[in-house]
C-alpha cells in the first residue's frame, strides 16, 4: 500500500510520503478507481483534507483500502457505502441521493438514462423496500438492514491492489 501511495507522488516528494498528501486527480488515476462510478464520492468520504480538495494522506489511503479489503466487516463496509451514497452528507438517503445513486449506476448517457417515470417508480420501490419508519428517507440502520439481506454485498464492495 505504501509503495502504491508513494508512486502517486512526484519523485521529489516520495521520500516524505508519510507526511505528503496526494491530490485527488492522482488518486483517480488508480486503475481500481478509474472505472468506479463513485470515484469522486470515495475520495470525498475518505479524505481528511481541511480545504475540501479531497486529497489523501497515507492514513486516508490506508483507511480506504482497509474498508474495501476482504477483511473489513459488513458493518464497516455498509457504513462507508452509506456515506458514499449520501451525496449531500446529511445522514440520510433521500430522493435526490437515490436519484444520483441510480444515475451513477446506470450511467449519465442519454441511452442509459431512465425516464422520469422509470426513475420515480424505481425510487418508490427502493423506499418501499428500505424505508422501515416510512419517513421518506433511508437512514443508516435501515440501509444496513437491507444490506444484511444481500449476501453479495460484502464481496462486491472491495478494491484489490
N, C-alpha and C positions, 0 to 999 in steps of 0.2 A: 504494500500500500504506500509506504514511504517513497519507494522508487517511482511508482506511477505518479504520485503527487509532485515530487521534485522535477519530474520530466515535463510537467506543465508550466514550470517557471522558466524565465530566461536564464541562460547559462550562468551569468554573473550572480544570480540570486540563489542558485541551487545549494550552495554551502550553508546558507541560513534558512533552509526550507522550513524548519520547525517554527520560525518566527515570521515567515512570509505569508502573504495572502495571495491566492491565485484568483485572477479576475474570472468573473462568470463566463466571459467569452471563451476562456481557455478550458474551464470545466466542461462547457458544452461541446468541446472537441472530442471528449472521451467517446469511443465507439458505443459504450454501454448506455450513454445518454443521448447520443446524436439522433437516434430514431424514436426516442421516447416522447410521446405527445405531451407529457407533463414535465419536460426538462426544465422549463423556467420556474415552475412551482417547486420542483425538487430543490433547485438552487435557493429559492426564497426561504423554504422551510428549514433547510439545514445551515444556511449562512447565519453567522453571528455578527455580521458587519453592522457597524453603527450608522454608516452613511447610506444604507439602503441599496448598495451596488451589487448585493448578492455574491460578493467574493467569498472565498472559503479559506479558512486557516486549515492547517493539517488536522487539528482536532475536529473541525466541522466535517472534513473529508472522511475521517475515521468514523464519526457518528453516522454519516450517510451510508458508508459501506457496512457498518455493523447492523443497521436497521434492515438493509437489503440482503444480508447474508442468510444462509440456510439456518444458522444457529439462533437467529432472533425469534422470539416467541410470537405467536399470532397476536397477542395483546399489543405488543410493541409495534408490529407491522400494521395492525389496524389503526392504532393511534396515529401513526405518521401518515398512513393513507388518508385518514380523515382530514388531517391538517393540510395535506397536499390538495385534496378536493375542495376544501373550504377556501375558495378563491378570494373572498372578501375578509377572511380572518376574523369572523365574528363568532366562531364557536358553534355554528350550526350550518347544515347544508340546506339552503332554501332553494326556491325555484330557479333563481339566477345561477347559483352554484351548480345545480343539476343540469341546467341548460349548457353551461360552459363545459361541464364534465362530459356530457353526451357529444358536444361538438368536438372536443379533444379526441374522443374515442372513434368518432365516425369520420373525422377529417373535416377541414374547412372548405373543401372544394364544392362547387355548385352541384356536381353529380352526387356527391356523398351526403350533402346536407339534407336533413329531414325537413319536411314541410312543417309549417306552424302547427297544423292539426296533428301530424305524427309526433312532433316534439311534445305538444301538450298532453297527448294520450300517454306517451312514454313516461313523462314526469308524473302524471297522475298515477300510473301503475306503480312506479317506484315508491311514491308516497304511500299508496295503499298498502304496499308490502312492508314498508320500513317504518313509517311514522306511527309508532305504537300509541303515543299520547295524543295523536290527531291534532297537533298544533300547527300543521302545515310546514314543518321543518324536520330534519333528521338531526338529532343530537349524537354525541359520541357513543353513548351506551346503546342507542337504537342502531347505529351503524355497526358497532361491534356485535350486536345480536345477529344482524343479517350476515355479517362476515363469518360468524361462528357456524352458520349453516352451509357455508361454501367450502367444501374440503380442498378445493384447488387454490384458494386464496393465498395461503402462506407460500406455497411452492411457486406461484406465479409472480409474487411480489418480491423480486430479487434482482440483484445485479451481481454478476460473477466477473471478477477481474481475470 
